[in-house]
Amino acid sequence: MTDQVAQVAVVGAGWWSGIVHLPAVVAHPGAELVAVCDADPERARTAAEMFGARRWTTNVEELPGMGVDCAVVATPHDAHQEPAGYLLEAGVDVLVEKPMTIHPRDAWDLVERATRSGARLHVGYPFLHSVQAGALRRLVRESGIGDPVLLDALLATAVEGFYRGDFSSQQASGAPFASRSATYSFTKRGGGQLLTQVTHAVALALWCLEDPVERVLGLSTGGGRSEVDDVDVVSARMDRGTLLAVSSTGTVHKNDARTERYTLFGTAGHALLDTVTSSLVVARPGRADETLATAADGPANAVRAPLAALVATRLFDAPVIVDGALGARVVEVLWAARTSAASGRAVRPTDWAQDPAADDTRTGAR
C-alpha cells in the first residue's frame, strides 16, 4: 500500500483535535483528511471547512462508506468505546485517545474487536513515541541500571481550571475549538486528574517495565475546588517487586511552571527523564553522568507522533507502538486506583472482572 495515501477521519472535533490531530493529518504527506465526525453538526461542519475535509457527519457509521481506512477517536473519555468499537469491527485502523476507556471491560472489548477484524488499534500516549522514552525502555531491557526497584513519577500540571469548566487557557492559545464544560468537570464523563494526567505516567511505567501490576493503592482529592479529583497519589507493586509511585496535581498556576519528571532507580544506577526539558540522564556508580537524549532529539511530548504511527501501520504495516493491550492494562490500573481511593484498601487491577457491573466512576474521598 506504499503508493497510496491513508484515508483518515477524525471523530470528535474538540480542543485537542483542533490543535493536534486535525493539523497533524493535514500536514502528513501520507494522509488525507476524508471526514470530520462530531455529535454537534455545526462543529463538525466548521472543522471540516477549516481543515479541508471532503465530508462531515454526525454519524460514525457513515465513515466506512466514505472510504475511511484510518480514524482518530478523540471524543470525551466516556465516549471512546462506541465509535472506536464500530470502526474496528468495520476493519478501520483506529487511534483512540487516552485513556482508552473508563472501565476495563470496555477497554478489553476494543482489544477483542480489533483482534477479530484484524484492524490495528493504537492508543494516544505521545510520550511513548519519543526518543527519550524509547531510550529509557532500552535501558531497562539491556539492564543498563540493573534490576528496576522503584519508578517515581511527579506530574504537576496546569489543568485544574478544566475541572472547573474554565477553558480560558485553551481559548488564549488560539485553539479553534474549546472543550465543553462537561468533558473534564464531570465524574461520569471521566474528568479529573487521574484519567487526564496520571494515565500518562502509568502508561510509561507499564511500557518501560513490561511487568504486570500486582496491586494498587490510591488516594484522591478534589480539595473542594471541583467535583472531580485534581490531586492523586497512586502506589503500586509490580509482579517482580518493582514499586511504582505516582504523585500528580493539576493545580500548577501556569503551564510554563509545570513539573513532569520520572526517576527510575535500579540496583546499578538510576535514570531521570524530564519531559519538560525533554532530557534523559543516567547516573551510575564510578562513572560520569551520561545524557542519553535531549531536546535536540525531539520533544518528549511528541504530540503528533501517534497520528504518524497510525498512518505508518496502514501504509507500511509498521508495528503498533502503543497497542490496545497496553491501553487496557493502564485502564485496569486507573480503575484499581479509583476503587482503592473509595474503599481505602489495596486493589488488584484484575478485580474488576469479579464484579464487572460495579460503579466505575468513583473518585474517592473529598
BALOBA-1460 file (C-alpha; in Angstrom, 3 decimals):
// residues 366
<rec num="1" residu="m" x="0.000" y="0.000" z="0.000"/>
<rec num="2" residu="t" x="3.070" y="2.232" z="-0.089"/>
<rec num="3" residu="d" x="1.934" y="4.027" z="-3.232"/>
<rec num="4" residu="q" x="-1.342" y="5.125" z="-1.660"/>
<rec num="5" residu="v" x="-2.455" y="7.693" z="0.867"/>
<rec num="6" residu="a" x="-4.178" y="6.808" z="4.127"/>
<rec num="7" residu="q" x="-7.784" y="7.998" z="4.166"/>
<rec num="8" residu="v" x="-8.291" y="9.445" z="7.632"/>
<rec num="9" residu="a" x="-11.335" y="10.571" z="9.614"/>
<rec num="10" residu="v" x="-11.273" y="12.431" z="12.916"/>
<rec num="11" residu="v" x="-14.091" y="11.639" z="15.329"/>
<rec num="12" residu="g" x="-14.550" y="14.397" z="17.891"/>
<rec num="13" residu="a" x="-13.815" y="17.977" z="16.850"/>
<rec num="14" residu="g" x="-12.826" y="19.357" z="20.223"/>
<rec num="15" residu="w" x="-9.891" y="21.266" z="21.659"/>
<rec num="16" residu="w" x="-7.236" y="18.545" z="21.311"/>
<rec num="17" residu="s" x="-8.355" y="17.610" z="17.814"/>
<rec num="18" residu="g" x="-8.237" y="21.257" z="16.799"/>
<rec num="19" residu="i" x="-4.682" y="21.879" z="17.989"/>
<rec num="20" residu="v" x="-3.150" y="18.426" z="17.380"/>
<rec num="21" residu="h" x="-4.997" y="15.762" z="15.399"/>
<rec num="22" residu="l" x="-6.596" y="17.753" z="12.593"/>
<rec num="23" residu="p" x="-3.431" y="19.785" z="11.850"/>
<rec num="24" residu="a" x="-1.361" y="16.584" z="12.044"/>
<rec num="25" residu="v" x="-3.498" y="14.854" z="9.428"/>
<rec num="26" residu="v" x="-3.383" y="17.859" z="7.112"/>
<rec num="27" residu="a" x="0.404" y="18.173" z="7.467"/>
<rec num="28" residu="h" x="1.165" y="14.476" z="6.943"/>
<rec num="29" residu="p" x="2.247" y="13.735" z="3.336"/>
<rec num="30" residu="g" x="0.846" y="10.211" z="3.510"/>
<rec num="31" residu="a" x="-2.590" y="11.126" z="4.841"/>
<rec num="32" residu="e" x="-5.755" y="12.730" z="3.511"/>
<rec num="33" residu="l" x="-8.491" y="14.099" z="5.752"/>
<rec num="34" residu="v" x="-11.624" y="12.480" z="4.370"/>
<rec num="35" residu="a" x="-14.149" y="13.464" z="7.018"/>
<rec num="36" residu="v" x="-14.772" y="15.045" z="10.400"/>
<rec num="37" residu="c" x="-17.391" y="13.479" z="12.671"/>
<rec num="38" residu="d" x="-18.848" y="15.207" z="15.718"/>
<rec num="39" residu="a" x="-22.143" y="14.983" z="17.584"/>
<rec num="40" residu="d" x="-22.543" y="18.740" z="17.062"/>
<rec num="41" residu="p" x="-23.282" y="19.287" z="13.350"/>
<rec num="42" residu="e" x="-22.120" y="22.898" z="13.427"/>
<rec num="43" residu="r" x="-18.783" y="21.971" z="14.936"/>
<rec num="44" residu="a" x="-18.358" y="19.070" z="12.505"/>
<rec num="45" residu="r" x="-19.100" y="21.327" z="9.533"/>
<rec num="46" residu="t" x="-16.854" y="24.142" z="10.772"/>
<rec num="47" residu="a" x="-13.934" y="21.786" z="11.429"/>
<rec num="48" residu="a" x="-14.315" y="20.161" z="8.011"/>
<rec num="49" residu="e" x="-14.264" y="23.525" z="6.279"/>
<rec num="50" residu="m" x="-11.380" y="24.834" z="8.378"/>
<rec num="51" residu="f" x="-9.120" y="21.833" z="7.735"/>
<rec num="52" residu="g" x="-10.231" y="20.975" z="4.197"/>
<rec num="53" residu="a" x="-12.025" y="17.682" z="4.816"/>
<rec num="54" residu="r" x="-14.175" y="16.468" z="1.943"/>
<rec num="55" residu="r" x="-17.091" y="15.468" z="4.161"/>
<rec num="56" residu="w" x="-18.540" y="15.926" z="7.616"/>
<rec num="57" residu="t" x="-21.088" y="13.892" z="9.553"/>
<rec num="58" residu="t" x="-22.626" y="13.359" z="12.967"/>
<rec num="59" residu="n" x="-22.900" y="9.585" z="12.438"/>
<rec num="60" residu="v" x="-19.762" y="7.472" z="12.826"/>
<rec num="61" residu="e" x="-21.443" y="4.620" z="10.954"/>
<rec num="62" residu="e" x="-21.208" y="6.638" z="7.725"/>
<rec num="63" residu="l" x="-17.408" y="6.804" z="7.802"/>
<rec num="64" residu="p" x="-16.506" y="3.395" z="6.281"/>
<rec num="65" residu="g" x="-18.773" y="4.173" z="3.345"/>
<rec num="66" residu="m" x="-16.793" y="7.359" z="2.733"/>
<rec num="67" residu="g" x="-13.653" y="5.311" z="2.086"/>
<rec num="68" residu="v" x="-12.104" y="5.877" z="5.502"/>
<rec num="69" residu="d" x="-9.419" y="3.324" z="6.415"/>
<rec num="70" residu="c" x="-7.923" y="5.113" z="9.462"/>
<rec num="71" residu="a" x="-9.667" y="7.074" z="12.201"/>
<rec num="72" residu="v" x="-8.734" y="9.125" z="15.238"/>
<rec num="73" residu="v" x="-11.276" y="8.899" z="18.069"/>
<rec num="74" residu="a" x="-10.872" y="11.996" z="20.247"/>
<rec num="75" residu="t" x="-14.283" y="12.223" z="21.894"/>
<rec num="76" residu="p" x="-14.644" y="12.693" z="25.685"/>
<rec num="77" residu="h" x="-13.306" y="9.812" z="27.782"/>
<rec num="78" residu="d" x="-16.685" y="8.195" z="28.355"/>
<rec num="79" residu="a" x="-17.489" y="8.242" z="24.628"/>
<rec num="80" residu="h" x="-14.489" y="6.347" z="23.211"/>
<rec num="81" residu="q" x="-15.812" y="2.807" z="23.257"/>
<rec num="82" residu="e" x="-18.818" y="3.050" z="20.945"/>
<rec num="83" residu="p" x="-17.255" y="4.812" z="17.912"/>
<rec num="84" residu="a" x="-13.920" y="3.022" z="18.260"/>
<rec num="85" residu="g" x="-15.653" y="-0.354" z="18.546"/>
<rec num="86" residu="y" x="-17.806" y="0.232" z="15.475"/>
<rec num="87" residu="l" x="-14.859" y="1.353" z="13.355"/>
<rec num="88" residu="l" x="-12.638" y="-1.540" z="14.447"/>
<rec num="89" residu="e" x="-15.346" y="-4.034" z="13.533"/>
<rec num="90" residu="a" x="-15.593" y="-2.364" z="10.124"/>
<rec num="91" residu="g" x="-11.875" y="-3.013" z="9.578"/>
<rec num="92" residu="v" x="-10.782" y="0.595" z="10.111"/>
<rec num="93" residu="d" x="-7.468" y="1.161" z="11.923"/>
<rec num="94" residu="v" x="-8.147" y="3.302" z="14.994"/>
<rec num="95" residu="l" x="-6.131" y="5.660" z="17.175"/>
<rec num="96" residu="v" x="-8.181" y="6.183" z="20.337"/>
<rec num="97" residu="e" x="-7.225" y="8.969" z="22.698"/>
<rec num="98" residu="k" x="-6.076" y="8.222" z="26.233"/>
<rec num="99" residu="p" x="-7.337" y="6.799" z="28.446"/>
<rec num="100" residu="m" x="-8.709" y="4.158" z="26.131"/>
<rec num="101" residu="t" x="-11.933" y="3.874" z="28.149"/>
<rec num="102" residu="i" x="-13.055" y="4.496" z="31.718"/>
<rec num="103" residu="h" x="-13.842" y="0.886" z="32.659"/>
<rec num="104" residu="p" x="-11.580" y="-2.097" z="31.879"/>
<rec num="105" residu="r" x="-14.414" y="-4.190" z="30.438"/>
<rec num="106" residu="d" x="-14.828" y="-1.628" z="27.625"/>
<rec num="107" residu="a" x="-11.084" y="-1.451" z="27.016"/>
<rec num="108" residu="w" x="-10.702" y="-5.206" z="26.639"/>
<rec num="109" residu="d" x="-13.791" y="-5.234" z="24.437"/>
<rec num="110" residu="l" x="-11.991" y="-2.938" z="21.996"/>
<rec num="111" residu="v" x="-8.950" y="-5.211" z="22.049"/>
<rec num="112" residu="e" x="-11.165" y="-8.189" z="21.222"/>
<rec num="113" residu="r" x="-12.901" y="-6.349" z="18.379"/>
<rec num="114" residu="a" x="-9.563" y="-5.382" z="16.851"/>
<rec num="115" residu="t" x="-8.334" y="-8.964" z="17.120"/>
<rec num="116" residu="r" x="-11.454" y="-10.307" z="15.404"/>
<rec num="117" residu="s" x="-11.378" y="-7.864" z="12.495"/>
<rec num="118" residu="g" x="-7.607" y="-7.576" z="12.074"/>
<rec num="119" residu="a" x="-7.766" y="-3.786" z="12.368"/>
<rec num="120" residu="r" x="-4.864" y="-2.121" z="14.200"/>
<rec num="121" residu="l" x="-5.690" y="-0.405" z="17.499"/>
<rec num="122" residu="h" x="-3.443" y="2.418" z="18.744"/>
<rec num="123" residu="v" x="-3.759" y="4.417" z="21.984"/>
<rec num="124" residu="g" x="-2.794" y="8.091" z="22.145"/>
<rec num="125" residu="y" x="0.120" y="8.282" z="24.579"/>
<rec num="126" residu="p" x="2.515" y="10.677" z="22.820"/>
<rec num="127" residu="f" x="5.315" y="10.428" z="25.403"/>
<rec num="128" residu="l" x="5.855" y="6.769" z="24.487"/>
<rec num="129" residu="h" x="6.715" y="7.732" z="20.894"/>
<rec num="130" residu="s" x="9.580" y="9.987" z="21.941"/>
<rec num="131" residu="v" x="13.297" y="9.310" z="21.662"/>
<rec num="132" residu="q" x="13.582" y="9.896" z="25.414"/>
<rec num="133" residu="a" x="11.032" y="7.256" z="26.397"/>
<rec num="134" residu="g" x="12.423" y="4.812" z="23.870"/>
<rec num="135" residu="a" x="15.913" y="5.232" z="25.310"/>
<rec num="136" residu="l" x="14.595" y="4.647" z="28.835"/>
<rec num="137" residu="r" x="12.830" y="1.471" z="27.729"/>
<rec num="138" residu="r" x="16.005" y="0.155" z="26.068"/>
<rec num="139" residu="l" x="17.976" y="0.976" z="29.203"/>
<rec num="140" residu="v" x="15.647" y="-1.269" z="31.188"/>
<rec num="141" residu="r" x="15.701" y="-4.070" z="28.619"/>
<rec num="142" residu="e" x="19.505" y="-4.012" z="28.459"/>
<rec num="143" residu="s" x="19.851" y="-3.900" z="32.280"/>
<rec num="144" residu="g" x="21.652" y="-0.579" z="31.982"/>
<rec num="145" residu="i" x="20.856" y="0.326" z="35.597"/>
<rec num="146" residu="g" x="20.479" y="-3.210" z="36.916"/>
<rec num="147" residu="d" x="17.150" y="-4.542" z="38.108"/>
<rec num="148" residu="p" x="14.473" y="-1.823" z="38.482"/>
<rec num="149" residu="v" x="13.388" y="-1.296" z="42.085"/>
<rec num="150" residu="l" x="11.387" y="1.961" z="42.024"/>
<rec num="151" residu="l" x="9.829" y="4.224" z="39.415"/>
<rec num="152" residu="d" x="8.929" y="7.550" z="40.995"/>
<rec num="153" residu="a" x="6.845" y="9.985" z="38.923"/>
<rec num="154" residu="l" x="5.707" y="13.531" z="39.625"/>
<rec num="155" residu="l" x="3.277" y="15.230" z="37.245"/>
<rec num="156" residu="a" x="2.283" y="18.703" z="38.404"/>
<rec num="157" residu="t" x="0.367" y="20.351" z="35.592"/>
<rec num="158" residu="a" x="-1.745" y="23.439" z="34.919"/>
<rec num="159" residu="v" x="-5.111" y="21.900" z="34.066"/>
<rec num="160" residu="e" x="-7.135" y="22.398" z="37.251"/>
<rec num="161" residu="g" x="-9.213" y="25.075" z="35.514"/>
<rec num="162" residu="f" x="-10.527" y="22.422" z="33.128"/>
<rec num="163" residu="y" x="-12.019" y="20.576" z="36.077"/>
<rec num="164" residu="r" x="-13.992" y="23.697" z="36.970"/>
<rec num="165" residu="g" x="-15.147" y="24.211" z="33.381"/>
<rec num="166" residu="d" x="-12.728" y="27.105" z="32.816"/>
<rec num="167" residu="f" x="-11.201" y="26.841" z="29.335"/>
<rec num="168" residu="s" x="-9.817" y="30.366" z="29.044"/>
<rec num="169" residu="s" x="-6.297" y="28.945" z="28.619"/>
<rec num="170" residu="q" x="-7.459" y="26.923" z="25.610"/>
<rec num="171" residu="q" x="-9.029" y="29.988" z="24.035"/>
<rec num="172" residu="a" x="-5.957" y="32.120" z="24.790"/>
<rec num="173" residu="s" x="-3.730" y="29.595" z="22.998"/>
<rec num="174" residu="g" x="-5.530" y="30.252" z="19.725"/>
<rec num="175" residu="a" x="-7.133" y="26.799" z="19.548"/>
<rec num="176" residu="p" x="-10.012" y="26.802" z="17.034"/>
<rec num="177" residu="f" x="-12.308" y="24.971" z="19.468"/>
<rec num="178" residu="a" x="-12.600" y="24.827" z="23.248"/>
<rec num="179" residu="s" x="-13.675" y="21.848" z="25.308"/>
<rec num="180" residu="r" x="-17.233" y="21.638" z="26.538"/>
<rec num="181" residu="s" x="-17.639" y="22.139" z="30.272"/>
<rec num="182" residu="a" x="-18.738" y="18.549" z="30.963"/>
<rec num="183" residu="t" x="-15.725" y="16.945" z="29.288"/>
<rec num="184" residu="y" x="-13.321" y="17.397" z="32.204"/>
<rec num="185" residu="s" x="-15.516" y="18.583" z="35.067"/>
<rec num="186" residu="f" x="-17.999" y="15.716" z="35.471"/>
<rec num="187" residu="t" x="-17.032" y="12.450" z="37.154"/>
<rec num="188" residu="k" x="-19.243" y="10.331" z="34.900"/>
<rec num="189" residu="r" x="-17.619" y="11.793" z="31.789"/>
<rec num="190" residu="g" x="-14.218" y="10.681" z="33.042"/>
<rec num="191" residu="g" x="-12.958" y="14.057" z="34.166"/>
<rec num="192" residu="g" x="-10.272" y="14.628" z="36.758"/>
<rec num="193" residu="q" x="-6.512" y="14.388" z="37.135"/>
<rec num="194" residu="l" x="-6.320" y="10.610" z="37.353"/>
<rec num="195" residu="l" x="-7.821" y="9.952" z="33.931"/>
<rec num="196" residu="t" x="-6.478" y="13.105" z="32.303"/>
<rec num="197" residu="q" x="-2.861" y="13.179" z="33.527"/>
<rec num="198" residu="v" x="-1.906" y="10.253" z="35.794"/>
<rec num="199" residu="t" x="-2.746" y="7.973" z="32.881"/>
<rec num="200" residu="h" x="0.427" y="9.211" z="31.100"/>
<rec num="201" residu="a" x="2.673" y="8.123" z="33.988"/>
<rec num="202" residu="v" x="1.026" y="4.726" z="34.342"/>
<rec num="203" residu="a" x="1.348" y="4.111" z="30.603"/>
<rec num="204" residu="l" x="5.041" y="4.997" z="30.614"/>
<rec num="205" residu="a" x="5.672" y="2.721" z="33.611"/>
<rec num="206" residu="l" x="3.909" y="-0.284" z="32.082"/>
<rec num="207" residu="w" x="5.515" y="0.308" z="28.675"/>
<rec num="208" residu="c" x="9.057" y="0.571" z="30.045"/>
<rec num="209" residu="l" x="8.907" y="-2.092" z="32.742"/>
<rec num="210" residu="e" x="6.707" y="-4.629" z="30.883"/>
<rec num="211" residu="d" x="5.732" y="-6.197" z="34.202"/>
<rec num="212" residu="p" x="2.161" y="-6.903" z="35.368"/>
<rec num="213" residu="v" x="0.895" y="-4.853" z="38.308"/>
<rec num="214" residu="e" x="0.081" y="-6.955" z="41.361"/>
<rec num="215" residu="r" x="-1.836" y="-4.470" z="43.489"/>
<rec num="216" residu="v" x="-2.637" y="-0.756" z="43.716"/>
<rec num="217" residu="l" x="-3.264" y="1.787" z="46.460"/>
<rec num="218" residu="g" x="-4.852" y="5.111" z="45.551"/>
<rec num="219" residu="l" x="-5.578" y="8.418" z="47.267"/>
<rec num="220" residu="s" x="-7.561" y="11.186" z="45.638"/>
<rec num="221" residu="t" x="-8.998" y="14.574" z="46.485"/>
<rec num="222" residu="g" x="-10.782" y="17.415" z="44.786"/>
<rec num="223" residu="g" x="-9.865" y="19.846" z="47.524"/>
<rec num="224" residu="g" x="-13.314" y="21.415" z="47.391"/>
<rec num="225" residu="r" x="-12.440" y="23.180" z="44.134"/>
<rec num="226" residu="s" x="-14.259" y="20.861" z="41.744"/>
<rec num="227" residu="e" x="-16.458" y="17.773" z="41.557"/>
<rec num="228" residu="v" x="-13.616" y="15.672" z="40.177"/>
<rec num="229" residu="d" x="-10.189" y="14.798" z="41.562"/>
<rec num="230" residu="d" x="-7.365" y="17.256" z="40.985"/>
<rec num="231" residu="v" x="-4.756" y="15.686" z="43.309"/>
<rec num="232" residu="d" x="-3.875" y="11.976" z="43.214"/>
<rec num="233" residu="v" x="-1.290" y="9.601" z="44.630"/>
<rec num="234" residu="v" x="-1.049" y="6.110" z="43.157"/>
<rec num="235" residu="s" x="1.250" y="3.445" z="44.590"/>
<rec num="236" residu="a" x="1.629" y="0.033" z="43.037"/>
<rec num="237" residu="r" x="3.649" y="-3.146" z="43.380"/>
<rec num="238" residu="m" x="4.599" y="-4.987" z="40.216"/>
<rec num="239" residu="d" x="4.899" y="-8.756" z="39.940"/>
<rec num="240" residu="r" x="8.708" y="-8.826" z="40.106"/>
<rec num="241" residu="g" x="8.768" y="-6.485" z="43.090"/>
<rec num="242" residu="t" x="9.341" y="-3.088" z="41.450"/>
<rec num="243" residu="l" x="7.406" y="-0.324" z="43.188"/>
<rec num="244" residu="l" x="5.617" y="2.448" z="41.320"/>
<rec num="245" residu="a" x="4.826" y="5.788" z="42.964"/>
<rec num="246" residu="v" x="2.929" y="8.472" z="41.040"/>
<rec num="247" residu="s" x="2.071" y="11.842" z="42.558"/>
<rec num="248" residu="s" x="0.043" y="14.253" z="40.463"/>
<rec num="249" residu="t" x="-1.807" y="17.523" z="40.730"/>
<rec num="250" residu="g" x="-3.426" y="19.778" z="38.183"/>
<rec num="251" residu="t" x="-3.161" y="22.881" z="40.368"/>
<rec num="252" residu="v" x="0.028" y="24.467" z="38.969"/>
<rec num="253" residu="h" x="-0.745" y="28.131" z="38.236"/>
<rec num="254" residu="k" x="0.578" y="28.163" z="34.657"/>
<rec num="255" residu="n" x="1.780" y="25.649" z="32.074"/>
<rec num="256" residu="d" x="5.331" y="27.009" z="31.946"/>
<rec num="257" residu="a" x="5.732" y="26.187" z="35.656"/>
<rec num="258" residu="r" x="4.681" y="22.544" z="35.396"/>
<rec num="259" residu="t" x="6.805" y="19.588" z="36.547"/>
<rec num="260" residu="e" x="6.809" y="16.262" z="34.700"/>
<rec num="261" residu="r" x="9.591" y="14.043" z="35.976"/>
<rec num="262" residu="y" x="10.210" y="10.281" z="36.104"/>
<rec num="263" residu="t" x="13.076" y="8.761" z="38.107"/>
<rec num="264" residu="l" x="13.761" y="5.059" z="37.667"/>
<rec num="265" residu="f" x="16.026" y="3.568" z="40.324"/>
<rec num="266" residu="g" x="17.810" y="0.268" z="39.742"/>
<rec num="267" residu="t" x="20.303" y="-1.902" z="41.560"/>
<rec num="268" residu="a" x="23.161" y="-0.437" z="39.477"/>
<rec num="269" residu="g" x="22.178" y="3.211" z="38.972"/>
<rec num="270" residu="h" x="19.225" y="5.415" z="38.153"/>
<rec num="271" residu="a" x="17.768" y="7.367" z="35.241"/>
<rec num="272" residu="l" x="15.970" y="10.703" z="35.267"/>
<rec num="273" residu="l" x="13.529" y="11.527" z="32.472"/>
<rec num="274" residu="d" x="12.330" y="15.127" z="32.495"/>
<rec num="275" residu="t" x="9.589" y="15.593" z="29.924"/>
<rec num="276" residu="v" x="9.521" y="19.375" z="30.367"/>
<rec num="277" residu="t" x="13.168" y="19.754" z="29.300"/>
<rec num="278" residu="s" x="12.996" y="16.609" z="27.108"/>
<rec num="279" residu="s" x="16.137" y="15.184" z="28.717"/>
<rec num="280" residu="l" x="17.152" y="11.706" z="29.861"/>
<rec num="281" residu="v" x="20.186" y="11.427" z="32.150"/>
<rec num="282" residu="v" x="21.679" y="8.239" z="33.634"/>
<rec num="283" residu="a" x="23.775" y="8.103" z="36.802"/>
<rec num="284" residu="r" x="25.832" y="5.002" z="37.608"/>
<rec num="285" residu="p" x="28.473" y="4.309" z="40.281"/>
<rec num="286" residu="g" x="32.033" y="5.122" z="39.271"/>
<rec num="287" residu="r" x="31.005" y="6.779" z="36.011"/>
<rec num="288" residu="a" x="30.227" y="10.319" z="34.923"/>
<rec num="289" residu="d" x="26.551" y="11.039" z="34.413"/>
<rec num="290" residu="e" x="25.511" y="10.262" z="30.851"/>
<rec num="291" residu="t" x="22.940" y="12.200" z="28.844"/>
<rec num="292" residu="l" x="21.133" y="9.745" z="26.587"/>
<rec num="293" residu="a" x="18.687" y="12.199" z="24.992"/>
<rec num="294" residu="t" x="17.987" y="15.920" z="24.883"/>
<rec num="295" residu="a" x="15.500" y="18.312" z="23.293"/>
<rec num="296" residu="a" x="17.697" y="18.254" z="20.183"/>
<rec num="297" residu="d" x="16.455" y="14.692" z="19.620"/>
<rec num="298" residu="g" x="12.863" y="15.916" z="19.569"/>
<rec num="299" residu="p" x="10.264" y="16.713" z="22.222"/>
<rec num="300" residu="a" x="9.498" y="14.165" z="24.922"/>
<rec num="301" residu="n" x="5.822" y="15.016" z="24.416"/>
<rec num="302" residu="a" x="5.630" y="14.024" z="20.753"/>
<rec num="303" residu="v" x="2.017" y="15.088" z="20.253"/>
<rec num="304" residu="r" x="1.797" y="14.349" z="16.503"/>
<rec num="305" residu="a" x="3.634" y="11.035" z="16.653"/>
<rec num="306" residu="p" x="0.564" y="8.849" z="17.423"/>
<rec num="307" residu="l" x="-1.082" y="10.031" z="14.179"/>
<rec num="308" residu="a" x="2.129" y="9.320" z="12.256"/>
<rec num="309" residu="a" x="2.207" y="5.809" z="13.743"/>
<rec num="310" residu="l" x="-1.432" y="5.236" z="12.717"/>
<rec num="311" residu="v" x="-0.601" y="6.162" z="9.120"/>
<rec num="312" residu="a" x="2.615" y="4.118" z="9.099"/>
<rec num="313" residu="t" x="0.840" y="0.924" z="10.129"/>
<rec num="314" residu="r" x="-1.738" y="1.438" z="7.394"/>
<rec num="315" residu="l" x="0.670" y="2.260" z="4.584"/>
<rec num="316" residu="f" x="3.736" y="0.225" z="5.501"/>
<rec num="317" residu="d" x="2.496" y="-2.401" z="8.001"/>
<rec num="318" residu="a" x="4.739" y="-0.780" z="10.598"/>
<rec num="319" residu="p" x="4.412" y="-2.184" z="14.129"/>
<rec num="320" residu="v" x="1.958" y="-0.584" z="16.526"/>
<rec num="321" residu="i" x="3.991" y="1.259" z="19.152"/>
<rec num="322" residu="v" x="1.262" y="1.760" z="21.778"/>
<rec num="323" residu="d" x="-1.253" y="-1.025" z="21.361"/>
<rec num="324" residu="g" x="-4.671" y="-1.768" z="22.784"/>
<rec num="325" residu="a" x="-3.436" y="-4.354" z="25.279"/>
<rec num="326" residu="l" x="-1.191" y="-1.746" z="26.924"/>
<rec num="327" residu="g" x="-4.048" y="0.757" z="26.878"/>
<rec num="328" residu="a" x="-6.346" y="-1.750" z="28.570"/>
<rec num="329" residu="r" x="-3.768" y="-2.559" z="31.270"/>
<rec num="330" residu="v" x="-3.472" y="1.159" z="32.002"/>
<rec num="331" residu="v" x="-7.255" y="1.391" z="32.353"/>
<rec num="332" residu="e" x="-7.144" y="-1.525" z="34.819"/>
<rec num="333" residu="v" x="-4.588" y="0.285" z="36.992"/>
<rec num="334" residu="l" x="-6.599" y="3.518" z="36.907"/>
<rec num="335" residu="w" x="-9.760" y="1.595" z="37.807"/>
<rec num="336" residu="a" x="-7.922" y="-0.046" z="40.703"/>
<rec num="337" residu="a" x="-6.671" y="3.355" z="41.927"/>
<rec num="338" residu="r" x="-10.202" y="4.806" z="41.889"/>
<rec num="339" residu="t" x="-11.607" y="1.758" z="43.649"/>
<rec num="340" residu="s" x="-8.830" y="1.841" z="46.244"/>
<rec num="341" residu="a" x="-9.353" y="5.549" z="46.899"/>
<rec num="342" residu="a" x="-13.042" y="4.893" z="47.539"/>
<rec num="343" residu="s" x="-12.564" y="1.790" z="49.689"/>
<rec num="344" residu="g" x="-9.300" y="2.518" z="51.487"/>
<rec num="345" residu="r" x="-7.858" y="-0.904" z="50.628"/>
<rec num="346" residu="a" x="-5.384" y="-2.301" z="48.140"/>
<rec num="347" residu="v" x="-6.967" y="-3.484" z="44.897"/>
<rec num="348" residu="r" x="-5.742" y="-5.867" z="42.206"/>
<rec num="349" residu="p" x="-6.113" y="-4.391" z="38.699"/>
<rec num="350" residu="t" x="-7.904" y="-7.533" z="37.513"/>
<rec num="351" residu="d" x="-10.502" y="-7.494" z="40.315"/>
<rec num="352" residu="w" x="-12.928" y="-5.642" z="38.037"/>
<rec num="353" residu="a" x="-13.702" y="-8.940" z="36.297"/>
<rec num="354" residu="q" x="-15.198" y="-10.331" z="39.520"/>
<rec num="355" residu="d" x="-17.796" y="-7.555" z="39.577"/>
<rec num="356" residu="p" x="-17.939" y="-6.101" z="36.043"/>
<rec num="357" residu="a" x="-21.170" y="-4.213" z="36.738"/>
<rec num="358" residu="a" x="-19.648" y="-2.253" z="39.618"/>
<rec num="359" residu="d" x="-19.717" y="1.540" z="39.562"/>
<rec num="360" residu="d" x="-16.708" y="2.690" z="37.540"/>
<rec num="361" residu="t" x="-16.976" y="6.415" z="38.216"/>
<rec num="362" residu="r" x="-15.865" y="6.619" z="41.842"/>
<rec num="363" residu="t" x="-13.036" y="9.041" z="42.506"/>
<rec num="364" residu="g" x="-12.512" y="8.621" z="46.264"/>
<rec num="365" residu="a" x="-12.914" y="10.847" z="49.273"/>
<rec num="366" residu="r" x="-13.080" y="14.606" z="49.094"/>
